[in-house]
Amino acid sequence: PDFSIDERTFMHVRSEDYARSGYDRGHMAPNYLMAKLYGAEAQRASFLMSNVVPQRHRLNVLVWQRLEEAEADLVAPRMGELWVVTGPVFAAQPKSLRSGIAVPEAFYRIWLAPPPSGREPRALAFLVPQEVCGTEPLSRYLASVDAIEERTGLDFFPELDAAAQARIEAGVESDGWELQRWERQPPRYAKEFRKLDCRESGAVDAAGIGRTR
């Protein structure tokens, strides 16, 4: 389907607002996964411009695609159920496209796995900058939920028990996620790039992203 204006939003962003901007129309809720899990209507809804944020092409089709693919094909089936929270991270004074759309400096993706009986949930979070190469191990972008909350000003999972929330959000605990199975999976769309040189792309890890309010 075509990208379309979401009439419910204050700013009626159009697909043409991204033309010749140097940025992709980056889905937050992935269209193929919406179609797979929730059907054609949900897939069409994923093409509303309210689900789209400016993403660098390498990020969109190399790193973000790999993260979404691992989430859908390996992590969620193994966990049985997976809650996903995702969105942009903006600087205090973000750059904008000529059309006025603010450009994020990074993106977060947080996975929350409901607990087995008698145990608390587990979380794994990623903070990915705009500038990436594409072949980096996805573990390079692991971050704590607390770090993402500090940079976005958002409070994730507020209904959890306070002690449990503090435990799962404070650090990075990758045990049990089988990270080694999918952190180095090859980019599906690498062939369209002449070469994948991380030094050329100016890629940084999560720690290199500027702080925001």
Buried (B, 14 or more C-beta within 10 A) or exposed (E): EEBBBBEEEEEEBEBEBBEEBEBBBBBBBBBBBBBEEEEEEBBBBBBBBBBBBBBBBBBBBBBBBBBBBBBBEBBBEEBEEBBBBBBBBBBEEBEEBEEEBBBBBBBBBBBBBEEEEEEBBBBBBBBBBBBBBBBBBBBBBBBBBBBBBEBBEBEBBEEBEEEBBEBBBEEBBEEEBEBEEBBEBEBEBBEEBEEBEBEEBEBBBBEEBEEBE
